[in-house]
Amino acid sequence: MELMEGIMNKLRHLDAYPKVNEDFYSRTLSGGFITLVSSVVMLLLFFSEIRLYLHPVVETKLVVDTSRGETLRINFDVTFPAIACSILSLDAIDISGEQHLDVKHDIVKKRLDVNGNVIEVRPDGVGSRKMEKPLQRQGGRLEHNETYCGSCYGAESIDGECCNSCEEVRDAYRKKGWAMSNLDLIEQCKREGFFQKIKDEEGEGCNIYGSLEVKKVAGNFHFAPGKSFDQSNIHVHDLQAFRKNRFNLSHTINRLAFGDRFPGVVNPLDGVQWMQKQPIGMYQYFIKVVPTMYKDENGHTIQTNQFSVTEHFKGAERGLLDNLAGVFFIYDLSPIKVTFAEGHVSFLHFLTNVCAIVGGVVHCTAGVFAVSGIIDSCIYHGQKAMKKKMEI
């Protein structure tokens, strides 16, 4: 029994919270007001901590991008209100030398009238229906199921190659690096009414959208009038077929993204509009692509990209532009990768913050109760000093 009393006495001496007799308490109106305000602030901080604990927070890190052999997916949606779909083409070129000329895969064009209403939705191309390629090549005897084998007009890559449409003749010339000076002499183009289609679409606009899959290296993709080809290692577009040298490339970028969307992403070119005020010109968007990884709280990972951009326009007051007229997106990749990871504040961290708020430890607002106590003490002793002076 004495042993238990000794242990209890020792515990009593360890009490870090000695009690003061109520006779020594002095309660004041100012103290009550400060206590009320402090309690409200403490409750606000408490609910703020609960909200922070229940909702995920995003942690951002910067790491070196060590990925290799990956591809870059470019999603785009661009509207040209004053250039017809039959004139517009899309090319992609990178610094490794790989070229994708007159891209048509995964590309859709919408013909627009002067008011922006959709006239027709179709895959890329003038829209002519190609004839089925015959089994018997040019120069041979036609069988019962072979109806036509058109000439490529000197641009055949192999003997007896057939060009059964105007588009195939133009493709054969492009592969040779030749420009077509006079399409009126091409039988296939006359038969399909190539110029009539261009004339019918004059004054129309075009909405082109889709995606490109390119190597993950620096490069560019551009929208330009005419059929593209290489001439002495120079990228040029054949505009002779359209019988005009001025094109209004005013455009609106409805959407441009390098990869999939993720929460909080901002694509700076979405909704950007640029109106051409000169007869001809080159629009350039210089883009810095930043590889990005987003990991949500469930562990699902999105590998994508963000980007920043600067803009430039190069016009020509006199004559034709020395360089290719078009809308160019010139991109480069950052060696630094940004990672976003969703997570929750640990329960121990939450408990520590709650204790700091309730206990008045310096936290967030420099200690609600600590500051409140200092203010209350100053007011209380100031009132006592003033009262003594008045009595004297």
C-alpha positions in Angstrom: 0.0 0.0 0.0 2.8 2.4 0.9 4.5 1.4 -2.3 1.5 2.4 -4.4 1.3 5.8 -2.5 4.9 6.4 -3.3 4.4 5.7 -7.0 1.4 8.0 -7.0 3.4 10.8 -5.3 6.1 10.5 -7.9 3.6 10.7 -10.7 2.0 13.7 -9.1 5.4 15.4 -9.1 5.7 14.7 -12.9 2.5 16.6 -13.6 3.4 19.2 -16.3 0.0 20.9 -15.9 -0.2 22.2 -12.3 -3.7 23.4 -11.3 -4.3 26.9 -10.0 -6.9 27.6 -7.4 -10.0 29.3 -8.8 -9.6 32.1 -6.2 -6.6 33.3 -8.2 -8.5 33.4 -11.5 -9.4 36.9 -12.9 -11.9 36.7 -15.8 -12.4 39.8 -17.9 -14.7 40.9 -20.8 -11.8 41.4 -23.1 -10.5 37.9 -22.3 -13.9 36.4 -23.1 -14.0 38.3 -26.5 -10.5 37.1 -27.4 -11.3 33.6 -26.4 -14.4 33.6 -28.6 -12.4 34.9 -31.6 -9.6 32.4 -31.0 -12.1 29.6 -30.8 -13.7 30.5 -34.2 -10.2 30.8 -35.8 -9.3 27.4 -34.3 -12.5 25.8 -35.7 -11.8 27.2 -39.2 -8.3 25.8 -39.1 -9.6 22.5 -37.8 -12.1 22.1 -40.7 -9.4 23.2 -43.1 -7.2 20.4 -41.9 -10.0 17.9 -42.3 -10.7 19.1 -45.8 -7.0 18.8 -46.7 -6.9 15.3 -45.2 -10.0 14.1 -47.1 -9.0 15.5 -50.5 -6.0 14.3 -52.5 -3.0 16.6 -52.9 -0.8 16.7 -56.0 2.9 16.5 -55.6 5.1 17.8 -58.4 8.6 16.6 -59.2 11.1 17.3 -62.0 13.2 14.4 -63.3 15.4 13.8 -66.3 13.5 12.2 -69.2 15.3 8.9 -69.9 12.7 7.4 -72.2 13.8 6.1 -75.6 12.2 4.9 -78.8 8.8 6.4 -77.9 6.4 8.1 -80.3 4.7 11.4 -80.0 0.9 11.6 -80.7 -0.3 15.0 -81.9 -4.0 15.7 -81.7 -5.3 18.7 -83.7 -8.4 20.5 -84.8 -7.9 23.5 -87.0 -10.4 25.6 -89.0 -9.4 27.6 -92.1 -12.5 29.7 -93.0 -11.1 30.9 -96.4 -9.3 28.0 -98.0 -10.9 25.0 -99.5 -10.3 21.4 -98.4 -9.2 20.4 -101.9 -6.3 22.8 -101.7 -5.1 22.1 -98.2 -2.5 19.5 -97.3 -0.8 18.3 -94.2 2.9 17.4 -94.0 5.1 16.2 -91.0 8.9 16.4 -91.0 11.4 15.6 -88.2 15.2 16.2 -87.8 15.9 12.5 -88.3 15.0 13.0 -92.0 11.7 11.2 -91.8 8.9 12.8 -93.9 5.2 12.2 -94.0 4.0 14.1 -97.0 0.4 14.8 -97.7 -0.8 12.9 -94.6 -4.2 11.3 -95.0 -4.3 8.5 -92.5 -6.5 9.4 -89.4 -7.3 12.8 -91.0 -10.9 14.1 -91.6 -11.9 17.2 -93.5 -15.1 19.2 -93.2 -16.1 21.5 -96.1 -17.5 24.7 -94.7 -19.6 27.4 -96.4 -19.0 31.2 -95.9 -21.0 31.1 -92.7 -19.1 28.2 -91.2 -21.8 25.6 -91.7 -20.7 22.1 -92.6 -21.3 21.1 -96.2 -19.6 17.7 -96.3 -17.5 15.5 -94.1 -15.0 13.3 -95.9 -11.6 11.7 -95.5 -8.6 13.7 -96.9 -8.3 14.2 -100.7 -10.2 15.9 -103.5 -12.9 13.4 -103.1 -12.7 11.6 -106.5 -13.4 7.9 -106.5 -10.4 5.9 -107.6 -10.9 3.1 -110.2 -9.9 -0.3 -109.1 -6.3 -1.2 -110.1 -6.2 -3.7 -112.9 -4.4 -7.0 -112.5 -2.9 -6.6 -116.0 -0.3 -3.7 -116.1 -0.2 -1.1 -118.7 0.8 -2.4 -122.1 -0.6 -5.8 -121.6 -3.8 -7.3 -122.8 -6.9 -6.4 -120.7 -8.8 -9.4 -119.3 -12.6 -9.5 -118.8 -12.4 -8.0 -115.3 -9.9 -5.2 -116.3 -11.4 -2.0 -117.5 -8.6 0.6 -117.4 -4.9 1.2 -117.0 -4.0 4.9 -117.1 -0.6 6.4 -118.0 1.6 8.1 -115.3 2.9 10.4 -118.0 6.6 9.5 -117.6 6.5 9.3 -113.8 6.2 5.5 -113.5 8.5 4.0 -110.9 8.4 0.7 -112.6 7.6 -0.4 -116.1 3.9 -0.8 -116.8 2.8 1.0 -113.7 -0.8 2.3 -113.9 -2.1 5.6 -112.7 -5.9 5.3 -112.7 -6.9 8.6 -111.2 -5.7 12.2 -111.2 -4.6 11.8 -107.6 -2.4 8.8 -108.5 -0.7 10.8 -111.3 0.0 13.6 -108.9 1.4 11.2 -106.4 3.7 9.6 -109.0 5.0 13.1 -109.9 5.5 13.9 -106.2 7.5 10.8 -105.7 9.7 11.8 -108.6 10.1 15.3 -107.2 8.4 16.8 -110.3 5.9 19.6 -110.4 2.9 19.3 -112.7 2.8 22.3 -115.0 -0.4 21.7 -116.8 -3.1 19.4 -115.5 -5.3 20.1 -118.5 -3.2 17.6 -120.4 -3.8 14.8 -117.9 -6.6 12.6 -119.1 -7.5 11.3 -115.6 -7.8 14.9 -114.2 -10.0 16.0 -117.2 -12.2 12.9 -116.8 -12.7 13.4 -113.0 -13.4 17.1 -113.4 -10.5 18.0 -111.1 -10.6 21.7 -111.9 -14.3 21.8 -111.8 -14.2 20.4 -108.2 -11.7 23.1 -107.2 -13.9 25.8 -108.9 -17.0 24.5 -107.1 -15.2 24.7 -103.7 -13.9 28.2 -104.3 -14.8 30.5 -101.5 -15.3 27.6 -99.0 -13.5 27.0 -95.8 -12.2 23.8 -94.3 -12.1 22.2 -90.8 -9.3 19.6 -90.6 -8.9 17.4 -87.6 -7.3 14.1 -86.6 -4.0 12.9 -85.2 -0.4 12.3 -86.1 1.9 9.7 -84.8 5.5 10.9 -85.1 8.9 10.0 -83.7 9.7 11.6 -80.3 12.3 14.0 -81.8 12.2 17.6 -82.8 10.4 18.4 -86.0 7.4 20.3 -87.5 4.1 19.7 -89.1 2.4 22.2 -91.3 -0.8 23.0 -93.2 -0.1 24.5 -96.6 -1.8 24.8 -100.0 -0.8 22.5 -102.8 0.8 19.1 -103.2 4.2 18.7 -101.5 7.3 17.2 -103.0 11.1 17.4 -102.7 13.1 19.2 -105.3 16.9 19.1 -104.8 16.4 18.4 -101.1 14.1 21.4 -100.7 10.6 20.9 -99.5 8.2 22.7 -101.9 4.5 22.7 -102.7 3.1 22.5 -106.2 0.6 25.4 -106.5 0.4 25.5 -110.3 -2.5 23.0 -110.3 -4.7 25.6 -108.5 -3.9 28.5 -110.8 -3.5 31.0 -108.0 -0.6 32.3 -105.9 -2.5 34.0 -103.1 -4.1 32.0 -100.3 -5.8 33.3 -97.2 -4.5 31.1 -94.4 -6.5 32.8 -91.5 -7.2 30.1 -89.0 -8.6 29.1 -85.7 -7.0 26.4 -83.6 -9.9 24.7 -81.9 -7.6 22.2 -80.2 -3.9 21.2 -80.2 -2.5 18.6 -77.7 0.6 16.5 -77.6 -0.8 13.4 -76.0 -3.8 12.7 -73.8 -5.4 15.2 -71.4 -5.0 15.0 -67.7 -6.5 16.9 -64.8 -5.4 20.5 -64.6 -3.7 20.6 -68.1 -3.8 23.9 -70.0 -3.1 23.8 -73.7 -2.2 27.4 -74.6 -3.2 27.2 -78.3 -6.8 26.0 -77.7 -9.1 28.6 -79.1 -6.4 30.8 -80.7 -7.4 32.7 -83.8 -5.2 34.5 -86.3 -6.5 36.6 -89.2 -4.3 37.2 -92.3 -4.0 40.8 -93.2 -1.4 40.5 -96.0 -1.8 38.8 -99.4 0.4 35.9 -98.4 2.4 34.8 -95.4 3.8 32.2 -93.1 2.4 31.6 -89.6 4.9 29.9 -87.2 4.2 28.5 -83.8 7.5 27.6 -81.9 6.5 25.0 -79.4 8.5 23.6 -76.4 7.1 20.1 -75.5 7.6 19.0 -71.9 7.1 15.3 -71.2 4.7 14.8 -68.4 3.5 11.9 -66.3 0.3 12.1 -64.2 -0.4 9.4 -61.6 -3.8 9.5 -59.8 -4.5 8.2 -56.3 -5.6 4.8 -57.7 -2.2 4.3 -59.3 -3.4 4.8 -62.9 -0.6 6.6 -64.9 -1.0 8.9 -67.9 2.0 9.4 -70.1 1.5 12.7 -71.9 3.0 16.1 -72.6 2.5 19.8 -71.8 3.8 22.6 -74.0 4.6 26.3 -74.1 4.5 28.4 -77.3 5.7 31.6 -79.0 4.2 32.9 -82.2 5.6 34.6 -85.3 4.3 35.8 -88.6 6.4 36.3 -91.7 4.7 38.2 -94.5 5.6 39.4 -98.0 4.7 42.9 -99.1 6.0 42.5 -102.6 5.7 39.4 -104.8 5.6 35.9 -103.5 7.1 34.8 -100.2 10.6 33.3 -100.5 9.7 30.5 -98.1 6.7 28.2 -98.2 3.4 29.8 -97.3 1.5 27.9 -94.7 0.8 27.4 -91.0 3.8 25.8 -89.3 4.0 24.1 -85.9 7.7 23.8 -85.1 8.2 21.7 -81.9 11.2 20.7 -79.8 11.3 18.5 -76.7 12.5 19.4 -73.2 15.0 17.0 -71.6 13.2 17.5 -68.2 10.1 15.5 -67.4 7.4 16.7 -65.0 5.7 14.2 -62.8 2.4 14.8 -60.9 1.4 12.3 -58.3 -1.9 12.4 -56.4 -1.8 11.4 -52.7 -3.4 11.9 -49.3 -1.9 13.5 -46.2 -1.0 10.8 -43.7 -3.2 10.3 -40.6 -0.2 11.0 -38.3 0.5 14.3 -40.1 -3.2 15.2 -39.8 -3.2 14.4 -36.1 -0.1 16.4 -35.5 -1.6 19.5 -37.2 -4.9 19.1 -35.2 -2.9 18.9 -32.0 -1.0 22.0 -33.0 -4.2 23.9 -33.6 -6.0 22.9 -30.4 -2.9 23.2 -28.3 -2.0 26.7 -29.6 1.5 25.6 -30.9 2.9 28.0 -33.4 1.4 26.7 -36.6 -0.1 28.3 -39.7 -1.2 31.5 -37.8 1.8 31.7 -35.4 -0.1 29.9 -32.7 -3.7 31.0 -32.2 -3.8 30.5 -28.5 -0.2 31.7 -27.9 -0.9 35.0 -29.7 -4.3 35.3 -28.1 -2.8 34.9 -24.7 -0.2 37.6 -25.3 -2.9 40.1 -26.5 -5.2 39.3 -23.5 -2.3 39.7 -21.1 -1.4 43.1 -22.5 -5.0 44.3 -22.4 -5.5 43.0 -18.8 -2.3 44.6 -17.4 -3.0 47.8 -19.3 -6.4 48.1 -17.8 -5.0 47.5 -14.3 -2.3 50.2 -14.8 -4.9 52.7 -16.0 -7.1 52.0 -13.1 -4.3 52.5 -10.6 -3.4 55.9 -12.2 -7.0 57.0 -12.0 -7.2 56.1 -8.3 -4.1 58.1 -7.6 
